[in-house]
Amino acid sequence: MAEAAIEVEHGLKKELRLRDLVPMQILLVVGITWSGIAAKQGSTHPVVWIAGILFFFLPQVAVVTYCARLWPLEGGVYQWTKFAFGPLVGFMAAWNYALYVIYTVSGIGIQVATSLSYALGPRAAWIADSHAVTFALDILLFGIMLAVNIPGMRLGKWVSDFGTAMMAIVIVTLAVLLVWHPGATAAHPHVSPQPPFAFAWPVMSLLTLNLYIKVAFNAYSGLEQVAVFAGETRNAGRTIMLSAWIAAPAIVAIYALMTGSMLTYVPSEKIDLAGPIPQVLAAAFGQGIGVWLGRGMILGLTIFLVCSFTILMAETSRLPMVAGWDSILPAWFSRLHPRYRTPVRSLCVIVAVAAVASFLASLNVGRQEAFQLIQNSGNLGFGFYYGAMFAVPLFVGSRFGRRPSFWLLLCALSGLAVTIAQTFLATVPIVAVHSTWAFAAKLVAAWVVTNVVGLAIYWRGTRTRS
C-alpha cells in the first residue's frame, strides 16, 4: 500500500485548495446540453434524474472517494487503473479519456454558433448552420484556450471560478423563469407546452432507456476529473473527496431546475440539443426589454461553456505528461514551461488534435447530427475509461490495504452496469440522422481506429523503454 500511495514530486506547483476544487467540480460536471436530452423525456424527467442519482451518481462518488484516498497522485484514473490492472490498462484508460475530451471540446464551435444565433435574434438564425462561422469560432476559441492554459492553474482556477459564477447567474435566472414569465400579460397569460415537473413513471421504450442512460452517465459523470490535478492540490486525498461531496447536491439541483425551465417554454419534441438553454432563454425573453436581458444571459452561458472547456483542456494535457513520466510517451510531452511549470507541449498537441476533430466532424452532415456524432464518439471512449475506474474496487481485493466494503462493491457494480449500457446505446442516435447504420458505423470505426493507434503508441513506448 505504501508504494501505491507515494507521491513523487515533478516540479508542479500546488495552487489548488478545497475552495478552488468545489467550483471546478461544478464546472466540469455540469454540461449545458444534458438537460436538453433529459427534456426530450418530457415532464417525467424527475424520475430520470433521481434514477441517475441512485444508480450512477452516488456510486461514482463512493468509488472516486475510495480511489482518491488510496492514490492521491497526479493523473487521477490513469494512476488508479495503472496500479490496479497494470500500465497497459492505465494508458488505454487515459487514452480513451483524452479522446472523449477531444471530441467534446471539438463541438465548441457548433455550440457557440448556436448560442450566438439565439442571442442575436431571428435574423442571425443562419449562423447556427454556417460551417464557415463554426470553423472561424473554432480557431478563435482554441487559441484562447491555449493562451489561458499556458500560465497554468494560477490563472486556471480564476477561470474556473468565473465560469461557475456565470453558470450560477444563468441557473438563478432559469429558476426565476419557472414562476415568472416576462412575456405574459393579464390578457395573454403564459401557457406551458407541458408541465415542467411530473413525478410519474415515463412510458418505457428503447428511447426512454436511451435517454435515461445518456442522462445518468453523461450528466452525472466528471467528479473524478479534478483528481487529475492531485499533484497540484494541497492534501489531495482529503480535498478531492470533500469537493465531490460538497459539489454533488448543487449539481443535482442545477440539472433539475434547468430541465424544468426548458419544458416551461419549449415543447419537448422541439428541444434544440445543440443549444437547449439559449433556446429557452430566447423563448422566455422574446419581447421588449427582456430581449436584451435574455441575450445577455445567453452570452454569459457561452462564457461558462468556454471556461468549462478551457479547464477540460488543462486536465487532458496532464495525461500525456504523466505518460511521459512513465516513459510510455516520449519525454518531450512531460517537459514543463521554464517559467509557469505547465506541460505546454502536451497542451499544444491536445488543442491541435481537437481543432482537427472539430473540422472533420462537421463535414457533409447537419448541425444536430454533427453534434450527436461528436458527443457519441466521445462517449465510446468515456465508457472504456469509466468502466476501468468502476472495476478497480471489484478487482483490487486487499492488495493495497483494507478490502473494499460490500457497499462499495455494490456501488462499483451499479456504476459499471450503467457504463456498459451507455457504451452500447451510444451507437443509437436520439435525433433524426441520414442513416442510423452509417451513424453507428462511423462511431465504431472511429473508436476502433483510434484505439489501435493508442495500442501502437503504448507498445512502441514500452519497447523503447526496455
C-alpha positions in Angstrom: 0.0 0.0 0.0 2.8 2.4 0.9 4.3 2.0 -2.6 1.0 2.8 -4.3 0.4 6.0 -2.4 3.9 7.5 -2.6 3.6 11.0 -4.3 6.6 11.8 -6.5 7.5 15.5 -6.9 7.8 16.5 -10.5 8.1 20.3 -10.1 4.4 21.1 -10.2 3.1 24.0 -8.2 0.4 23.2 -5.6 -2.0 26.0 -6.4 -5.3 24.3 -5.6 -7.3 24.1 -2.4 -10.8 23.0 -1.4 -12.3 26.4 -2.3 -10.8 26.0 -5.8 -11.9 22.4 -6.4 -15.6 22.8 -5.4 -16.4 25.3 -8.3 -14.2 23.3 -10.5 -16.2 20.2 -9.8 -19.4 22.0 -10.8 -17.8 23.5 -13.9 -16.5 20.1 -15.1 -19.7 18.1 -14.3 -22.5 20.4 -15.4 -23.0 20.4 -19.1 -25.4 22.7 -20.8 -26.7 20.1 -23.3 -27.6 17.2 -20.9 -30.7 18.9 -19.5 -31.8 19.2 -23.1 -31.6 15.5 -23.5 -33.5 14.9 -20.3 -36.1 17.4 -21.5 -36.7 15.1 -24.5 -38.3 12.8 -22.0 -40.9 15.4 -21.1 -42.5 16.2 -17.8 -41.4 12.9 -16.2 -37.8 13.9 -16.3 -37.5 14.0 -12.4 -37.7 10.2 -12.4 -34.8 10.1 -14.8 -32.7 12.4 -12.6 -33.5 10.5 -9.4 -32.7 7.1 -11.0 -29.4 8.6 -12.3 -28.5 9.8 -8.7 -29.2 6.3 -7.2 -27.6 4.1 -9.8 -24.7 6.2 -11.1 -24.0 9.4 -9.3 -23.8 8.2 -5.7 -21.8 5.0 -6.8 -19.4 7.3 -8.6 -18.9 9.5 -5.5 -18.1 6.4 -3.5 -15.6 4.9 -5.9 -13.9 8.2 -6.5 -13.6 8.8 -2.8 -12.0 5.3 -2.3 -9.5 5.7 -5.2 -8.5 9.3 -4.4 -7.7 8.4 -0.8 -5.7 5.3 -1.9 -3.8 7.0 -4.7 -3.7 10.8 -4.3 -1.5 11.2 -7.4 -1.4 13.5 -10.4 -3.2 11.7 -13.3 -6.3 10.5 -11.5 -7.9 7.5 -13.1 -4.8 6.9 -15.1 -2.9 6.3 -11.9 -5.7 4.3 -10.2 -6.1 1.8 -13.1 -2.4 1.6 -13.6 -1.9 0.4 -10.0 -4.9 -1.9 -10.1 -4.6 -3.5 -13.5 -1.1 -2.6 -14.9 0.3 0.1 -17.1 -1.4 -1.0 -20.3 -4.9 -0.6 -18.9 -3.9 2.6 -17.2 -2.6 4.0 -20.5 -5.6 3.0 -22.5 -8.0 4.4 -19.9 -6.1 7.8 -20.2 -6.1 7.5 -24.0 -9.8 6.9 -24.1 -10.5 9.8 -21.8 -8.3 12.1 -23.9 -10.4 11.0 -26.9 -13.6 11.8 -25.0 -12.3 15.3 -24.1 -11.0 16.0 -27.7 -14.4 15.0 -29.2 -16.3 17.0 -26.5 -14.3 20.2 -26.9 -14.3 19.9 -30.7 -18.0 20.7 -30.5 -17.4 24.1 -29.1 -17.7 25.9 -32.4 -21.1 24.3 -33.0 -22.4 25.2 -29.5 -21.1 28.8 -29.6 -22.5 29.4 -33.1 -25.9 28.0 -31.9 -25.8 30.3 -28.8 -25.0 33.3 -30.9 -27.8 32.6 -33.3 -30.3 32.8 -30.4 -28.6 35.8 -28.8 -28.6 37.9 -31.9 -32.2 37.2 -32.8 -34.1 35.6 -35.7 -32.2 37.4 -38.4 -29.0 35.6 -37.2 -30.5 32.1 -37.3 -28.3 31.3 -40.3 -25.2 31.4 -38.0 -26.0 28.1 -36.4 -25.8 26.2 -39.7 -22.9 28.1 -41.2 -19.8 25.9 -41.5 -17.6 29.0 -42.2 -18.7 30.7 -38.9 -18.3 27.5 -37.0 -14.8 26.9 -38.2 -13.8 30.5 -37.6 -15.1 30.2 -34.0 -13.2 27.0 -33.5 -9.9 28.7 -34.5 -10.6 31.7 -32.2 -11.7 29.7 -29.2 -9.0 27.1 -29.4 -6.4 29.9 -29.5 -8.0 31.5 -26.4 -8.0 28.2 -24.5 -4.3 27.6 -25.3 -3.3 31.1 -24.2 -5.2 30.8 -20.9 -3.8 27.4 -20.1 -0.1 28.2 -20.6 0.2 30.1 -17.3 -1.3 27.0 -15.5 -3.8 26.7 -12.6 -2.7 30.0 -11.1 -4.9 31.6 -13.9 -7.0 28.5 -14.5 -8.6 28.5 -11.0 -9.8 32.0 -11.6 -11.2 30.9 -15.0 -13.0 28.1 -13.2 -14.4 30.5 -10.6 -15.6 33.0 -13.2 -17.2 30.3 -15.3 -19.0 28.9 -12.3 -20.2 32.4 -11.4 -21.6 32.8 -14.9 -23.4 29.5 -14.6 -24.8 30.5 -11.2 -26.3 33.6 -12.7 -27.9 31.7 -15.5 -29.3 29.0 -13.1 -30.9 31.6 -10.8 -32.5 33.2 -13.9 -33.8 29.8 -15.1 -35.2 29.1 -11.6 -37.0 32.5 -11.6 -38.4 31.8 -15.1 -40.2 28.8 -13.7 -42.6 31.1 -11.8 -42.2 34.5 -13.6 -42.9 34.7 -17.3 -41.6 38.0 -18.8 -43.8 38.0 -21.9 -47.1 37.2 -20.0 -49.9 39.7 -19.5 -53.3 39.6 -17.9 -54.8 39.4 -21.4 -52.3 36.8 -22.6 -51.2 34.6 -19.7 -48.3 32.2 -20.2 -49.3 28.6 -21.0 -46.6 26.0 -20.7 -46.4 23.4 -23.6 -46.3 20.8 -20.9 -45.9 20.7 -17.1 -42.3 21.4 -16.0 -42.3 18.5 -13.5 -44.4 15.3 -13.1 -43.5 12.7 -10.6 -44.7 9.7 -12.6 -43.1 6.8 -14.4 -42.3 7.5 -18.0 -43.6 5.3 -20.7 -41.0 2.6 -21.1 -39.4 2.2 -24.6 -36.0 2.0 -26.2 -35.9 5.8 -26.5 -36.7 6.2 -22.8 -33.9 3.8 -21.8 -31.5 5.5 -24.2 -32.4 8.9 -22.7 -32.0 7.7 -19.2 -28.6 6.1 -19.8 -27.3 9.1 -21.6 -28.5 11.4 -18.8 -27.3 9.3 -16.0 -23.9 8.6 -17.4 -23.1 11.9 -19.1 -24.8 14.5 -17.0 -23.6 13.0 -13.7 -20.1 12.0 -14.7 -17.0 14.0 -14.0 -16.5 14.1 -10.2 -13.2 12.2 -10.7 -11.8 14.7 -13.2 -10.2 17.1 -10.6 -8.2 14.1 -9.4 -6.0 14.7 -12.5 -4.7 17.7 -10.7 -3.8 15.8 -7.5 -0.1 16.8 -7.8 -1.2 20.4 -7.9 -3.6 20.1 -4.9 -2.8 20.6 -1.2 -3.7 17.5 0.9 -5.0 15.9 -2.3 -6.7 12.8 -1.0 -8.9 14.6 1.6 -9.5 17.7 -0.5 -10.7 15.8 -3.6 -13.1 13.7 -1.6 -14.6 16.7 0.2 -15.0 18.6 -3.0 -17.0 15.8 -4.5 -19.5 15.5 -1.6 -19.9 19.3 -1.4 -20.5 19.8 -5.1 -22.8 16.8 -5.6 -26.1 18.4 -4.2 -25.6 21.6 -6.1 -25.1 19.6 -9.4 -28.4 17.7 -8.9 -30.4 20.8 -8.2 -28.9 22.7 -11.2 -29.9 20.0 -13.6 -33.5 19.6 -12.3 -34.0 23.4 -12.5 -32.6 23.7 -16.0 -34.8 20.9 -17.4 -38.0 22.2 -15.7 -37.4 25.7 -17.1 -36.9 24.3 -20.6 -40.2 22.5 -20.5 -42.0 25.6 -19.3 -41.3 27.4 -22.6 -40.4 24.8 -25.3 -42.2 21.6 -26.3 -40.1 18.6 -25.5 -40.0 17.4 -29.1 -38.6 20.7 -30.3 -35.7 21.0 -27.9 -32.5 22.0 -29.7 -29.9 19.6 -28.4 -27.0 21.8 -29.6 -28.3 24.8 -27.6 -31.2 24.0 -25.3 -30.5 26.7 -22.7 -30.0 29.5 -25.2 -33.2 28.3 -26.8 -35.3 28.6 -23.7 -33.8 32.0 -22.8 -34.6 33.3 -26.2 -38.2 31.9 -25.9 -38.7 33.4 -22.4 -37.2 36.9 -23.2 -38.8 37.2 -26.6 -40.0 40.7 -26.5 -39.5 44.2 -25.0 -36.5 45.0 -22.8 -36.4 41.3 -21.8 -34.9 40.6 -25.2 -31.6 42.2 -24.2 -31.6 40.5 -20.8 -32.1 37.2 -22.5 -29.3 37.9 -24.9 -27.0 38.8 -22.0 -27.8 35.6 -20.3 -27.0 33.6 -23.5 -23.7 35.3 -23.8 -23.0 34.6 -20.1 -23.8 31.0 -20.7 -21.4 31.0 -23.7 -18.6 32.3 -21.4 -19.4 29.4 -19.0 -19.0 26.9 -21.8 -15.6 28.4 -22.9 -14.4 28.4 -19.3 -15.5 24.8 -18.8 -13.8 23.6 -22.0 -10.7 25.5 -21.0 -10.4 23.5 -17.8 -11.1 20.3 -19.7 -8.1 21.1 -22.0 -5.9 21.8 -18.9 -6.9 18.5 -17.4 -6.3 16.5 -20.5 -2.9 18.0 -21.1 -1.7 16.4 -17.8 -2.4 12.9 -19.1 0.4 12.8 -21.8 2.7 14.5 -19.3 2.1 11.6 -16.8 2.5 9.0 -19.5 5.8 10.7 -20.4 6.9 10.4 -16.7 6.2 6.6 -17.1 8.3 6.5 -20.3 5.3 5.4 -22.4 5.2 8.6 -24.4 8.4 10.5 -25.3 9.8 12.7 -22.6 9.1 15.6 -24.9 5.5 15.5 -23.6 6.5 15.9 -20.0 8.8 18.9 -20.3 7.4 21.9 -18.4 7.4 25.5 -19.3 10.5 27.1 -17.7 8.5 29.8 -16.0 5.0 28.6 -15.5 5.8 24.9 -14.9 3.0 23.7 -17.1 3.1 20.9 -19.8 2.8 23.4 -22.6 4.0 20.9 -25.3 1.4 18.3 -24.3 -1.2 21.1 -24.2 -0.4 22.3 -27.8 -0.8 18.7 -29.1 -4.2 18.3 -27.4 -5.5 21.6 -28.7 -4.3 20.9 -32.3 -5.9 17.4 -32.4 -9.2 18.9 -31.0 -9.2 21.5 -33.7 -8.8 18.9 -36.5 -11.5 16.8 -35.0 -13.9 19.8 -35.0 -13.3 20.2 -38.7 -13.8 16.6 -39.6 -16.9 16.0 -37.6 -18.9 18.8 -39.4 -18.1 17.7 -42.9 -21.2 16.8 -45.0 -23.7 16.5 -42.1 -26.3 18.7 -40.5 -25.6 20.7 -37.3 -27.5 18.4 -34.8 -26.3 15.2 -36.5 -22.7 16.6 -36.3 -23.2 17.4 -32.6 -24.6 14.0 -31.9 -21.8 12.3 -33.8 -19.2 14.3 -31.8 -20.9 13.5 -28.4 -21.4 9.8 -29.0 -18.0 9.2 -30.5 -16.5 10.6 -27.2 -18.9 8.5 -25.2 -17.5 5.3 -26.5 -14.1 6.3 -25.2 -15.6 7.6 -22.0 -17.3 4.2 -21.5 -13.9 2.4 -21.5 -12.4 5.0 -19.1 -15.3 4.8 -16.6 -15.6 1.0 -16.9 -12.0 0.7 -15.9 -12.5 3.1 -13.0 -15.6 1.2 -11.6 -13.7 -2.1 -12.0 -11.0 -1.0 -9.6 -12.8 -1.8 -6.3 -14.0 -5.1 -7.8 -10.5 -6.5 -8.5 -8.0 -4.9 -6.1 -9.0 -7.1 -3.2 -6.7 -6.5 -0.2 -3.6 -5.8 -2.3 -3.4 -2.2 -1.3 -4.7 -2.4 2.3 -8.2 -2.8 3.6 -10.5 -4.8 1.3 -13.4 -2.8 -0.2 -16.6 -3.0 1.7 -19.8 -4.7 0.5 -21.5 -1.4 -0.2 -18.5 -0.1 -2.2 -18.6 -3.2 -4.3 -22.3 -2.8 -4.9 -21.7 0.8 -5.9 -19.0 -0.3 -8.3 -21.3 -2.9 -9.9 -24.1 -0.4 -10.3 -21.8 2.2 -11.9 -20.3 -0.4 -14.2 -23.7 -1.7 -15.4 -24.8 1.9 -16.4 -21.4 2.4 -18.1 -21.7 -0.8 -20.2 -25.3 0.1 -21.2 -24.2 3.6 -22.2 -21.4 2.2 -24.3 -23.8 0.1 -26.4 -26.5 2.8 -26.6 -24.0 5.4 -27.7 -24.4 4.0 -31.2 -28.1 4.8 -31.2 -28.9 8.4 -32.2 -31.8 10.3 -30.5 -32.2 12.8 -33.3 -33.0 12.2 -37.0 -29.9 11.3 -39.0 -29.3 10.5 -42.6 -28.7 6.8 -41.8 -28.8 5.1 -38.4 -26.4 2.3 -39.6 -24.0 4.8 -41.1 -24.1 6.8 -37.9 -23.2 3.7 -35.8 -20.6 2.6 -38.3 -18.8 6.0 -38.1 -18.7 5.8 -34.3 -17.4 2.3 -34.0 -14.9 2.7 -36.8 -13.5 5.9 -35.3 -13.2 4.2 -31.8 -11.5 1.1 -33.2 -9.0 3.0 -35.3 -8.1 5.5 -32.6 -7.6 2.7 -30.0 -5.4 0.7 -32.4 -3.3 3.9 -32.7 -3.2 4.1 -28.9 -2.1 0.4 -28.6 0.6 1.0 -31.2 1.9 4.1 -29.2 1.9 2.1 -26.0 3.8 -0.9 -27.4 6.3 1.4 -29.1 6.8 3.2 -25.8 7.4 0.1 -23.8 9.9 -1.3 -26.4 11.8 2.0 -26.4 11.9 2.0 -22.6 13.2 -1.6 -22.4 
